[in-house]
């Protein structure tokens, strides 16, 4: 992610709602009050809340730029994936799902500390990312900060051990489990009982 966005663990257009769980990193919204809001209930945060201020606005615009830059274009080279990715090991590279991705089981990303993984979900124009009891394991020195998940539509993670940065075209919903990365949404972000480490 661009430097300005990287300090935000959670970034949304209008609303961030956290119930239970915890967040390490800054939380922000593009819109200012009263439309923009961050509501955290029994959800401790280690970081700063930015609701529509200059820092959040800059970070959100950087997110939009990155999202647009990663958007699928004619001539893109990527390896097309199918299935749940359970038991799959992937080396650094660009991977795509033509439509929605419904993931379960354990995905291993094996590569050096400077290896970069980019996943594009919904390269045909539509498609959501859904993970249930889904784990991402970094191996060989790979870093979660070098993993990007570009999603055409919404992203939903339930009782998962997710790693990487999500750039979502719609809402992000995290329930239970852990999330190691930054969650950026063109809509709202809802976190229930998830430990988020930006």
Phi, psi and omega in degrees: 000156177296154185308317184296328183276337190292339179278351178267115175288323182225127182222126183227167176287305186243312189223138169241126178236124179235127178230120187068186180070195182201158181225124173253113184129174180281155178234134183210161172230150178289317183278144179273165176300153003276349182291317179276140181204148171235117182241112182242121181240118183050039181227086182296145180235135173254093186157195184240143176265127179238112179251097175068019177273181185298323181295314181292321180298316179297315181297320181292320177295324176296319177300315180298321179295316180295318180300315180294321181294327181273349182303140182302136179229155177304137179091354177301144175253121176207160178267122183281130179252153173219168176082193187270349184069010178295129178075010182267142173242129182236135174275169180305144180163186179250125184234149181217151169247128181300321182233221183289155175238122178244108193247141174216173176075201186248124174253126179255128176252110189247115179185174182289171184297338179260008178291143182238130176244131175233124176248130178242117181253126180088044183290345177279356179121333177226155179149133178252160176254121179233124177237129178230122186050043184254131180238138172250124180247126177269132182227160176070014181098358180304146183248133178300330182293344179261015180246124181238132176247106177268126185235127181299320182238225187278160175234131180228122178240126181235128182039051182243160173248082190269146175225139180121170181260127178262129172245105189250138178282346176225206187288157174242128179235120179244127180228118179066182176068201181230154180222110181254095183157189179252139179248113180239129186229141173287350179240236184250160176238128179237125183238126179230105175071021180256137174272108183259125176241106184286000000 
